[in-house]
Amino acid sequence: MQEIVSYLVQHPEVLEQVMFGKASLLGVDNDQLLSIIKAFEGFELQGKVTLWNLNKG
């Protein structure tokens, strides 16, 4: 699982394809996939807020 998450951090376009059903992650069940997607959604949201705050000042 850690290797998959590391790969997705380096290649966020793959996660996007997985989310839109254009790709799949081998060896990952649906519960794990939902957990990964939720984690990345939170990470992405936090990154956008941080970036917005930096641009504001």
N, CA, C, O and CB atoms as a CASP TS submission, in Angstrom:
PFRMAT TS
TARGET T0000
AUTHOR 0000-0000-0000
METHOD Language model
MODEL 1
PARENT N/A
ATOM      1  N   MET     1       0.829  -1.189   0.000  1.00  0.00           N
ATOM      2  CA  MET     1       0.000   0.000   0.000  1.00  0.00           C
ATOM      3  C   MET     1       0.875   1.256   0.000  1.00  0.00           C
ATOM      4  O   MET     1       0.582   2.216  -0.712  1.00  0.00           O
ATOM      5  CB  MET     1      -0.944  -0.004   1.213  1.00  0.00           C
ATOM      6  N   GLN     2       1.936   1.251   0.787  1.00  0.00           N
ATOM      7  CA  GLN     2       2.826   2.414   0.864  1.00  0.00           C
ATOM      8  C   GLN     2       3.454   2.709  -0.503  1.00  0.00           C
ATOM      9  O   GLN     2       3.612   3.871  -0.880  1.00  0.00           O
ATOM     10  CB  GLN     2       3.931   2.178   1.920  1.00  0.00           C
ATOM     11  N   GLU     3       3.806   1.671  -1.229  1.00  0.00           N
ATOM     12  CA  GLU     3       4.394   1.862  -2.564  1.00  0.00           C
ATOM     13  C   GLU     3       3.387   2.499  -3.518  1.00  0.00           C
ATOM     14  O   GLU     3       3.753   3.342  -4.338  1.00  0.00           O
ATOM     15  CB  GLU     3       4.882   0.515  -3.137  1.00  0.00           C
ATOM     16  N   ILE     4       2.124   2.098  -3.413  1.00  0.00           N
ATOM     17  CA  ILE     4       1.084   2.661  -4.274  1.00  0.00           C
ATOM     18  C   ILE     4       0.898   4.139  -3.967  1.00  0.00           C
ATOM     19  O   ILE     4       0.822   4.960  -4.880  1.00  0.00           O
ATOM     20  CB  ILE     4      -0.248   1.901  -4.096  1.00  0.00           C
ATOM     21  N   VAL     5       0.825   4.480  -2.686  1.00  0.00           N
ATOM     22  CA  VAL     5       0.641   5.873  -2.293  1.00  0.00           C
ATOM     23  C   VAL     5       1.836   6.712  -2.747  1.00  0.00           C
ATOM     24  O   VAL     5       1.656   7.822  -3.248  1.00  0.00           O
ATOM     25  CB  VAL     5       0.452   5.986  -0.763  1.00  0.00           C
ATOM     26  N   SER     6       3.030   6.199  -2.580  1.00  0.00           N
ATOM     27  CA  SER     6       4.226   6.921  -3.032  1.00  0.00           C
ATOM     28  C   SER     6       4.177   7.160  -4.540  1.00  0.00           C
ATOM     29  O   SER     6       4.513   8.245  -5.014  1.00  0.00           O
ATOM     30  CB  SER     6       5.502   6.138  -2.659  1.00  0.00           C
ATOM     31  N   TYR     7       3.764   6.155  -5.277  1.00  0.00           N
ATOM     32  CA  TYR     7       3.657   6.293  -6.731  1.00  0.00           C
ATOM     33  C   TYR     7       2.630   7.366  -7.093  1.00  0.00           C
ATOM     34  O   TYR     7       2.868   8.188  -7.978  1.00  0.00           O
ATOM     35  CB  TYR     7       3.271   4.943  -7.377  1.00  0.00           C
ATOM     36  N   LEU     8       1.498   7.353  -6.411  1.00  0.00           N
ATOM     37  CA  LEU     8       0.446   8.322  -6.718  1.00  0.00           C
ATOM     38  C   LEU     8       0.854   9.747  -6.347  1.00  0.00           C
ATOM     39  O   LEU     8       0.419  10.702  -6.992  1.00  0.00           O
ATOM     40  CB  LEU     8      -0.837   7.948  -5.990  1.00  0.00           C
ATOM     41  N   VAL     9       1.674   9.897  -5.328  1.00  0.00           N
ATOM     42  CA  VAL     9       2.183  11.220  -4.978  1.00  0.00           C
ATOM     43  C   VAL     9       3.060  11.744  -6.118  1.00  0.00           C
ATOM     44  O   VAL     9       3.006  12.925  -6.462  1.00  0.00           O
ATOM     45  CB  VAL     9       2.983  11.170  -3.643  1.00  0.00           C
ATOM     46  N   GLN    10       3.853  10.870  -6.685  1.00  0.00           N
ATOM     47  CA  GLN    10       4.748  11.262  -7.774  1.00  0.00           C
ATOM     48  C   GLN    10       4.019  11.407  -9.111  1.00  0.00           C
ATOM     49  O   GLN    10       4.484  12.119 -10.001  1.00  0.00           O
ATOM     50  CB  GLN    10       5.863  10.247  -7.912  1.00  0.00           C
ATOM     51  N   HIS    11       2.873  10.728  -9.248  1.00  0.00           N
ATOM     52  CA  HIS    11       2.125  10.717 -10.510  1.00  0.00           C
ATOM     53  C   HIS    11       0.640  10.973 -10.248  1.00  0.00           C
ATOM     54  O   HIS    11      -0.174  10.062 -10.401  1.00  0.00           O
ATOM     55  CB  HIS    11       2.318   9.366 -11.247  1.00  0.00           C
ATOM     56  N   PRO    12       0.276  12.187  -9.857  1.00  0.00           N
ATOM     57  CA  PRO    12      -1.125  12.471  -9.515  1.00  0.00           C
ATOM     58  C   PRO    12      -2.089  12.282 -10.691  1.00  0.00           C
ATOM     59  O   PRO    12      -3.286  12.091 -10.479  1.00  0.00           O
ATOM     60  CB  PRO    12      -1.242  13.885  -8.999  1.00  0.00           C
ATOM     61  N   GLU    13      -1.585  12.334 -11.910  1.00  0.00           N
ATOM     62  CA  GLU    13      -2.454  12.118 -13.064  1.00  0.00           C
ATOM     63  C   GLU    13      -3.011  10.700 -13.085  1.00  0.00           C
ATOM     64  O   GLU    13      -4.100  10.470 -13.611  1.00  0.00           O
ATOM     65  CB  GLU    13      -1.694  12.399 -14.357  1.00  0.00           C
ATOM     66  N   VAL    14      -2.276   9.750 -12.520  1.00  0.00           N
ATOM     67  CA  VAL    14      -2.755   8.368 -12.443  1.00  0.00           C
ATOM     68  C   VAL    14      -3.939   8.284 -11.481  1.00  0.00           C
ATOM     69  O   VAL    14      -4.929   7.612 -11.769  1.00  0.00           O
ATOM     70  CB  VAL    14      -1.616   7.412 -11.990  1.00  0.00           C
ATOM     71  N   LEU    15      -3.839   8.959 -10.348  1.00  0.00           N
ATOM     72  CA  LEU    15      -4.950   8.969  -9.399  1.00  0.00           C
ATOM     73  C   LEU    15      -6.194   9.566 -10.045  1.00  0.00           C
ATOM     74  O   LEU    15      -7.303   9.074  -9.832  1.00  0.00           O
ATOM     75  CB  LEU    15      -4.574   9.759  -8.132  1.00  0.00           C
ATOM     76  N   GLU    16      -6.020  10.603 -10.818  1.00  0.00           N
ATOM     77  CA  GLU    16      -7.152  11.223 -11.514  1.00  0.00           C
ATOM     78  C   GLU    16      -7.802  10.225 -12.467  1.00  0.00           C
ATOM     79  O   GLU    16      -9.029  10.150 -12.541  1.00  0.00           O
ATOM     80  CB  GLU    16      -6.694  12.480 -12.288  1.00  0.00           C
ATOM     81  N   GLN    17      -6.994   9.463 -13.192  1.00  0.00           N
ATOM     82  CA  GLN    17      -7.536   8.453 -14.103  1.00  0.00           C
ATOM     83  C   GLN    17      -8.279   7.371 -13.332  1.00  0.00           C
ATOM     84  O   GLN    17      -9.323   6.901 -13.784  1.00  0.00           O
ATOM     85  CB  GLN    17      -6.413   7.826 -14.942  1.00  0.00           C
ATOM     86  N   VAL    18      -7.764   6.975 -12.191  1.00  0.00           N
ATOM     87  CA  VAL    18      -8.432   5.972 -11.355  1.00  0.00           C
ATOM     88  C   VAL    18      -9.779   6.512 -10.878  1.00  0.00           C
ATOM     89  O   VAL    18     -10.783   5.800 -10.900  1.00  0.00           O
ATOM     90  CB  VAL    18      -7.542   5.580 -10.140  1.00  0.00           C
ATOM     91  N   MET    19      -9.796   7.768 -10.451  1.00  0.00           N
ATOM     92  CA  MET    19     -11.027   8.364  -9.943  1.00  0.00           C
ATOM     93  C   MET    19     -12.105   8.453 -11.017  1.00  0.00           C
ATOM     94  O   MET    19     -13.294   8.361 -10.711  1.00  0.00           O
ATOM     95  CB  MET    19     -10.744   9.745  -9.384  1.00  0.00           C
ATOM     96  N   PHE    20     -11.701   8.631 -12.271  1.00  0.00           N
ATOM     97  CA  PHE    20     -12.663   8.725 -13.371  1.00  0.00           C
ATOM     98  C   PHE    20     -12.930   7.380 -14.041  1.00  0.00           C
ATOM     99  O   PHE    20     -13.623   7.314 -15.056  1.00  0.00           O
ATOM    100  CB  PHE    20     -12.166   9.710 -14.404  1.00  0.00           C
ATOM    101  N   GLY    21     -12.377   6.308 -13.469  1.00  0.00           N
ATOM    102  CA  GLY    21     -12.644   4.971 -13.992  1.00  0.00           C
ATOM    103  C   GLY    21     -11.870   4.612 -15.243  1.00  0.00           C
ATOM    104  O   GLY    21     -12.203   3.634 -15.912  1.00  0.00           O
ATOM    105  N   LYS    22     -10.845   5.382 -15.573  1.00  0.00           N
ATOM    106  CA  LYS    22     -10.057   5.110 -16.769  1.00  0.00           C
ATOM    107  C   LYS    22      -8.844   4.233 -16.478  1.00  0.00           C
ATOM    108  O   LYS    22      -8.152   3.796 -17.398  1.00  0.00           O
ATOM    109  CB  LYS    22      -9.607   6.410 -17.395  1.00  0.00           C
ATOM    110  N   ALA    23      -8.588   3.977 -15.192  1.00  0.00           N
ATOM    111  CA  ALA    23      -7.473   3.122 -14.775  1.00  0.00           C
ATOM    112  C   ALA    23      -7.864   2.452 -13.464  1.00  0.00           C
ATOM    113  O   ALA    23      -8.818   2.863 -12.803  1.00  0.00           O
ATOM    114  CB  ALA    23      -6.137   3.945 -14.617  1.00  0.00           C
ATOM    115  N   SER    24      -7.127   1.431 -13.102  1.00  0.00           N
ATOM    116  CA  SER    24      -7.377   0.751 -11.830  1.00  0.00           C
ATOM    117  C   SER    24      -6.046   0.447 -11.153  1.00  0.00           C
ATOM    118  O   SER    24      -4.988   0.435 -11.783  1.00  0.00           O
ATOM    119  CB  SER    24      -8.197  -0.556 -12.044  1.00  0.00           C
ATOM    120  N   LEU    25      -6.135   0.203  -9.863  1.00  0.00           N
ATOM    121  CA  LEU    25      -4.942  -0.139  -9.076  1.00  0.00           C
ATOM    122  C   LEU    25      -5.002  -1.622  -8.753  1.00  0.00           C
ATOM    123  O   LEU    25      -5.890  -2.067  -8.024  1.00  0.00           O
ATOM    124  CB  LEU    25      -4.848   0.722  -7.760  1.00  0.00           C
ATOM    125  N   LEU    26      -4.068  -2.383  -9.288  1.00  0.00           N
ATOM    126  CA  LEU    26      -4.047  -3.821  -9.046  1.00  0.00           C
ATOM    127  C   LEU    26      -3.707  -4.117  -7.595  1.00  0.00           C
ATOM    128  O   LEU    26      -2.825  -3.487  -7.012  1.00  0.00           O
ATOM    129  CB  LEU    26      -3.044  -4.509  -9.975  1.00  0.00           C
ATOM    130  N   GLY    27      -4.407  -5.071  -7.024  1.00  0.00           N
ATOM    131  CA  GLY    27      -4.127  -5.487  -5.657  1.00  0.00           C
ATOM    132  C   GLY    27      -4.731  -4.584  -4.604  1.00  0.00           C
ATOM    133  O   GLY    27      -4.414  -4.719  -3.422  1.00  0.00           O
ATOM    134  N   VAL    28      -5.608  -3.652  -5.011  1.00  0.00           N
ATOM    135  CA  VAL    28      -6.244  -2.731  -4.061  1.00  0.00           C
ATOM    136  C   VAL    28      -7.742  -2.991  -4.111  1.00  0.00           C
ATOM    137  O   VAL    28      -8.359  -2.905  -5.173  1.00  0.00           O
ATOM    138  CB  VAL    28      -5.912  -1.220  -4.393  1.00  0.00           C
ATOM    139  N   ASP    29      -8.331  -3.311  -2.947  1.00  0.00           N
ATOM    140  CA  ASP    29      -9.772  -3.547  -2.942  1.00  0.00           C
ATOM    141  C   ASP    29     -10.520  -2.212  -2.850  1.00  0.00           C
ATOM    142  O   ASP    29      -9.903  -1.162  -2.673  1.00  0.00           O
ATOM    143  CB  ASP    29     -10.170  -4.479  -1.765  1.00  0.00           C
ATOM    144  N   ASN    30     -11.831  -2.260  -2.969  1.00  0.00           N
ATOM    145  CA  ASN    30     -12.632  -1.037  -3.018  1.00  0.00           C
ATOM    146  C   ASN    30     -12.505  -0.194  -1.759  1.00  0.00           C
ATOM    147  O   ASN    30     -12.440   1.032  -1.847  1.00  0.00           O
ATOM    148  CB  ASN    30     -14.076  -1.381  -3.243  1.00  0.00           C
ATOM    149  N   ASP    31     -12.469  -0.824  -0.590  1.00  0.00           N
ATOM    150  CA  ASP    31     -12.325  -0.071   0.661  1.00  0.00           C
ATOM    151  C   ASP    31     -10.993   0.666   0.709  1.00  0.00           C
ATOM    152  O   ASP    31     -10.931   1.824   1.121  1.00  0.00           O
ATOM    153  CB  ASP    31     -12.448  -1.008   1.868  1.00  0.00           C
ATOM    154  N   GLN    32      -9.939  -0.006   0.289  1.00  0.00           N
ATOM    155  CA  GLN    32      -8.621   0.630   0.261  1.00  0.00           C
ATOM    156  C   GLN    32      -8.602   1.769  -0.750  1.00  0.00           C
ATOM    157  O   GLN    32      -8.035   2.830  -0.487  1.00  0.00           O
ATOM    158  CB  GLN    32      -7.525  -0.402  -0.076  1.00  0.00           C
ATOM    159  N   LEU    33      -9.217   1.550  -1.899  1.00  0.00           N
ATOM    160  CA  LEU    33      -9.257   2.578  -2.937  1.00  0.00           C
ATOM    161  C   LEU    33      -9.989   3.825  -2.433  1.00  0.00           C
ATOM    162  O   LEU    33      -9.527   4.945  -2.647  1.00  0.00           O
ATOM    163  CB  LEU    33      -9.939   2.033  -4.207  1.00  0.00           C
ATOM    164  N   LEU    34     -11.119   3.632  -1.772  1.00  0.00           N
ATOM    165  CA  LEU    34     -11.861   4.776  -1.242  1.00  0.00           C
ATOM    166  C   LEU    34     -11.035   5.521  -0.199  1.00  0.00           C
ATOM    167  O   LEU    34     -11.061   6.751  -0.150  1.00  0.00           O
ATOM    168  CB  LEU    34     -13.195   4.318  -0.631  1.00  0.00           C
ATOM    169  N   SER    35     -10.312   4.795   0.622  1.00  0.00           N
ATOM    170  CA  SER    35      -9.454   5.433   1.621  1.00  0.00           C
ATOM    171  C   SER    35      -8.357   6.258   0.965  1.00  0.00           C
ATOM    172  O   SER    35      -8.067   7.371   1.404  1.00  0.00           O
ATOM    173  CB  SER    35      -8.834   4.382   2.538  1.00  0.00           C
ATOM    174  N   ILE    36      -7.753   5.723  -0.072  1.00  0.00           N
ATOM    175  CA  ILE    36      -6.695   6.440  -0.789  1.00  0.00           C
ATOM    176  C   ILE    36      -7.262   7.718  -1.413  1.00  0.00           C
ATOM    177  O   ILE    36      -6.670   8.790  -1.294  1.00  0.00           O
ATOM    178  CB  ILE    36      -6.059   5.536  -1.883  1.00  0.00           C
ATOM    179  N   ILE    37      -8.404   7.594  -2.073  1.00  0.00           N
ATOM    180  CA  ILE    37      -9.004   8.751  -2.728  1.00  0.00           C
ATOM    181  C   ILE    37      -9.359   9.829  -1.714  1.00  0.00           C
ATOM    182  O   ILE    37      -9.089  11.008  -1.942  1.00  0.00           O
ATOM    183  CB  ILE    37     -10.247   8.335  -3.513  1.00  0.00           C
ATOM    184  N   LYS    38      -9.964   9.433  -0.595  1.00  0.00           N
ATOM    185  CA  LYS    38     -10.318  10.410   0.444  1.00  0.00           C
ATOM    186  C   LYS    38      -9.080  11.098   0.994  1.00  0.00           C
ATOM    187  O   LYS    38      -9.099  12.307   1.230  1.00  0.00           O
ATOM    188  CB  LYS    38     -11.086   9.729   1.584  1.00  0.00           C
ATOM    189  N   ALA    39      -8.024  10.362   1.198  1.00  0.00           N
ATOM    190  CA  ALA    39      -6.787  10.940   1.726  1.00  0.00           C
ATOM    191  C   ALA    39      -6.211  11.964   0.750  1.00  0.00           C
ATOM    192  O   ALA    39      -5.769  13.037   1.160  1.00  0.00           O
ATOM    193  CB  ALA    39      -5.752   9.834   2.009  1.00  0.00           C
ATOM    194  N   PHE    40      -6.218  11.635  -0.527  1.00  0.00           N
ATOM    195  CA  PHE    40      -5.681  12.559  -1.520  1.00  0.00           C
ATOM    196  C   PHE    40      -6.576  13.768  -1.718  1.00  0.00           C
ATOM    197  O   PHE    40      -6.079  14.861  -1.988  1.00  0.00           O
ATOM    198  CB  PHE    40      -5.486  11.850  -2.836  1.00  0.00           C
ATOM    199  N   GLU    41      -7.892  13.597  -1.590  1.00  0.00           N
ATOM    200  CA  GLU    41      -8.793  14.739  -1.694  1.00  0.00           C
ATOM    201  C   GLU    41      -8.502  15.736  -0.577  1.00  0.00           C
ATOM    202  O   GLU    41      -8.470  16.943  -0.819  1.00  0.00           O
ATOM    203  CB  GLU    41     -10.266  14.281  -1.639  1.00  0.00           C
ATOM    204  N   GLY    42      -8.290  15.246   0.638  1.00  0.00           N
ATOM    205  CA  GLY    42      -7.954  16.116   1.754  1.00  0.00           C
ATOM    206  C   GLY    42      -6.606  16.782   1.547  1.00  0.00           C
ATOM    207  O   GLY    42      -6.441  17.963   1.849  1.00  0.00           O
ATOM    208  N   PHE    43      -5.655  16.039   1.039  1.00  0.00           N
ATOM    209  CA  PHE    43      -4.316  16.572   0.774  1.00  0.00           C
ATOM    210  C   PHE    43      -4.385  17.662  -0.287  1.00  0.00           C
ATOM    211  O   PHE    43      -3.751  18.707  -0.147  1.00  0.00           O
ATOM    212  CB  PHE    43      -3.357  15.446   0.325  1.00  0.00           C
ATOM    213  N   GLU    44      -5.151  17.423  -1.345  1.00  0.00           N
ATOM    214  CA  GLU    44      -5.278  18.396  -2.430  1.00  0.00           C
ATOM    215  C   GLU    44      -5.955  19.662  -1.930  1.00  0.00           C
ATOM    216  O   GLU    44      -5.516  20.766  -2.250  1.00  0.00           O
ATOM    217  CB  GLU    44      -6.068  17.798  -3.607  1.00  0.00           C
ATOM    218  N   LEU    45      -7.005  19.517  -1.158  1.00  0.00           N
ATOM    219  CA  LEU    45      -7.715  20.671  -0.624  1.00  0.00           C
ATOM    220  C   LEU    45      -6.800  21.492   0.268  1.00  0.00           C
ATOM    221  O   LEU    45      -6.778  22.719   0.167  1.00  0.00           O
ATOM    222  CB  LEU    45      -8.956  20.228   0.153  1.00  0.00           C
ATOM    223  N   GLN    46      -6.049  20.837   1.136  1.00  0.00           N
ATOM    224  CA  GLN    46      -5.130  21.535   2.027  1.00  0.00           C
ATOM    225  C   GLN    46      -4.061  22.267   1.217  1.00  0.00           C
ATOM    226  O   GLN    46      -3.701  23.399   1.542  1.00  0.00           O
ATOM    227  CB  GLN    46      -4.477  20.546   3.013  1.00  0.00           C
ATOM    228  N   GLY    47      -3.560  21.635   0.180  1.00  0.00           N
ATOM    229  CA  GLY    47      -2.548  22.266  -0.663  1.00  0.00           C
ATOM    230  C   GLY    47      -3.076  23.507  -1.360  1.00  0.00           C
ATOM    231  O   GLY    47      -2.360  24.502  -1.473  1.00  0.00           O
ATOM    232  N   LYS    48      -4.317  23.468  -1.831  1.00  0.00           N
ATOM    233  CA  LYS    48      -4.902  24.629  -2.493  1.00  0.00           C
ATOM    234  C   LYS    48      -5.116  25.770  -1.512  1.00  0.00           C
ATOM    235  O   LYS    48      -4.873  26.931  -1.842  1.00  0.00           O
ATOM    236  CB  LYS    48      -6.222  24.254  -3.155  1.00  0.00           C
ATOM    237  N   VAL    49      -5.568  25.447  -0.315  1.00  0.00           N
ATOM    238  CA  VAL    49      -5.789  26.482   0.687  1.00  0.00           C
ATOM    239  C   VAL    49      -4.465  27.126   1.070  1.00  0.00           C
ATOM    240  O   VAL    49      -4.380  28.348   1.193  1.00  0.00           O
ATOM    241  CB  VAL    49      -6.484  25.900   1.931  1.00  0.00           C
ATOM    242  N   THR    50      -3.443  26.321   1.256  1.00  0.00           N
ATOM    243  CA  THR    50      -2.123  26.843   1.593  1.00  0.00           C
ATOM    244  C   THR    50      -1.603  27.743   0.485  1.00  0.00           C
ATOM    245  O   THR    50      -1.080  28.824   0.754  1.00  0.00           O
ATOM    246  CB  THR    50      -1.140  25.699   1.849  1.00  0.00           C
ATOM    247  N   LEU    51      -1.744  27.303  -0.757  1.00  0.00           N
ATOM    248  CA  LEU    51      -1.270  28.090  -1.882  1.00  0.00           C
ATOM    249  C   LEU    51      -2.028  29.417  -1.951  1.00  0.00           C
ATOM    250  O   LEU    51      -1.430  30.466  -2.192  1.00  0.00           O
ATOM    251  CB  LEU    51      -1.429  27.303  -3.198  1.00  0.00           C
ATOM    252  N   TRP    52      -3.346  29.366  -1.739  1.00  0.00           N
ATOM    253  CA  TRP    52      -4.157  30.574  -1.777  1.00  0.00           C
ATOM    254  C   TRP    52      -3.705  31.538  -0.689  1.00  0.00           C
ATOM    255  O   TRP    52      -3.595  32.738  -0.938  1.00  0.00           O
ATOM    256  CB  TRP    52      -5.649  30.234  -1.612  1.00  0.00           C
ATOM    257  N   ASN    53      -3.441  31.034   0.507  1.00  0.00           N
ATOM    258  CA  ASN    53      -2.989  31.876   1.605  1.00  0.00           C
ATOM    259  C   ASN    53      -1.639  32.508   1.306  1.00  0.00           C
ATOM    260  O   ASN    53      -1.403  33.660   1.672  1.00  0.00           O
ATOM    261  CB  ASN    53      -2.910  31.070   2.885  1.00  0.00           C
ATOM    262  N   LEU    54      -0.758  31.779   0.652  1.00  0.00           N
ATOM    263  CA  LEU    54       0.552  32.331   0.314  1.00  0.00           C
ATOM    264  C   LEU    54       0.408  33.429  -0.734  1.00  0.00           C
ATOM    265  O   LEU    54       1.114  34.436  -0.669  1.00  0.00           O
ATOM    266  CB  LEU    54       1.495  31.221  -0.195  1.00  0.00           C
ATOM    267  N   ASN    55      -0.480  33.256  -1.684  1.00  0.00           N
ATOM    268  CA  ASN    55      -0.676  34.266  -2.726  1.00  0.00           C
ATOM    269  C   ASN    55      -1.383  35.502  -2.196  1.00  0.00           C
ATOM    270  O   ASN    55      -1.215  36.598  -2.732  1.00  0.00           O
ATOM    271  CB  ASN    55      -1.467  33.681  -3.878  1.00  0.00           C
ATOM    272  N   LYS    56      -2.160  35.332  -1.165  1.00  0.00           N
ATOM    273  CA  LYS    56      -2.942  36.431  -0.593  1.00  0.00           C
ATOM    274  C   LYS    56      -2.039  37.503   0.022  1.00  0.00           C
ATOM    275  O   LYS    56      -2.285  38.699  -0.133  1.00  0.00           O
ATOM    276  CB  LYS    56      -3.911  35.894   0.466  1.00  0.00           C
ATOM    277  N   GLY    57      -0.996  37.058   0.718  1.00  0.00           N
ATOM    278  CA  GLY    57      -0.149  37.969   1.475  1.00  0.00           C
ATOM    279  C   GLY    57       0.846  38.614   0.610  1.00  0.00           C
ATOM    280  O   GLY    57       1.648  39.418   1.085  1.00  0.00           O
TER
END
